[in-house]
Amino acid sequence: MGWFGVVFKQDISNVSEYLAVALTTGYLGSLTTFSGWNQKMLELGVTGNWLFAVLGYLIGLFLVAFSIIFGIETAKGFKWLLRRPNTSSRSETSRDKINVKVKSFKKQLVVMVVLLLVLGFLWCVSGVLMISEFKNDENSFLWIACIVGPLGVWIRWLLAPLNRHGLGSRGLLNWIPFGTLIANVSAACIMAALATTKIYVNTRDCDTIIKGIQFGLLGCLSTVSTFVAEFNEMRESMHPWRAYVYTVITICSSFFLGILIFCIPIWRIDDGLRNFEN
């Protein structure tokens, strides 16, 4: 994200703004998952390993915060090498003449149609493999994840305009990226609900379907890379405290809502079983 979402984002946008969105919101946002991370910490807390849950959050936050700084600095160094002062004027002139920006509507439409055809083909392949391996292969959940994964990306992309909107007509707290916040918290809550369902239904088919939805839809709906990019932007702004407030809001709301969703049904079912036995 430090390379393609910060340092080289404008250069990529000069070629195509859609390509910049595809790399950052699409690929990198889906490659990292906040809901899966939160669920692991939640399960550690539920089993009594609170120290490991806290350490998991702290170490995870430190690693992602350091990683984007490392990415930004190395990208800046690479960019400097590309534009080093000893480059000949001839190469600079030829480079300045390069213009590969996809400007015309016709070019954009052609690219969109091609990509939609590729997506449709991949969906069909994933569907065929899912049907053929659903009963026999324990990794068939991956094909379910491939089918529902793009839906998570699109939902997160549709939520993105809320990032600068704020609350109400007056735009209160418009420094909070509400789009990313809603995506991460909602995905963490749904992840917890599905984990509870998987425990108590406890059938192979249910486990496969739920695991595919968790891995694909919720993994792509939530994102750590965009979250840490926003954190880093706030940290380098005139109000660095906002980065830590945003982090606390995201993690605390996801964790405590997840605890409620994950634990309350389990406690109620356990109480019902004890009362029935008595």
CORURWO-V443458 format. One line per field, one symbol per residue. phi: phi as a letter, one per 30 degrees, with the letter a starting at -180 (. if undefined). psi: psi as a letter, one per 40 degrees, with the letter a starting at -180 (. if undefined). A space follows every 50 residues. Layout:
phi = ???
psi = ???
This chain:
phi = .ddccbdcdddddddadddddddddddddddcbddddddddddddddjcd ddddddddddddddddddddddddddddddddcdddddddddddddddbc ddcdddddddddddddddddddddddddddddcedccdcddddddddcee dddddddddedddcdiciddidhdddddddddddddddddeddddddddc dhbddddddddddddcdddddcacddedddeddddcddbddddddddddd ddddddddddddcedddddddddddddd
psi = dddeecdedddddddhdddddddcdcdddddihdddddddddddddeegd ddddddddddddddddddddddddddddddddfidehiddddddddehhe hgdiddddddddddddddddddddddddddddededheeedddddddedd ddddddddedeededahadefifeehgddddddddddddddddddddddd dfiddddddddddddcdddddihddddddddddddeaegddddddddddd ddddddddddddddddddddddddddd.
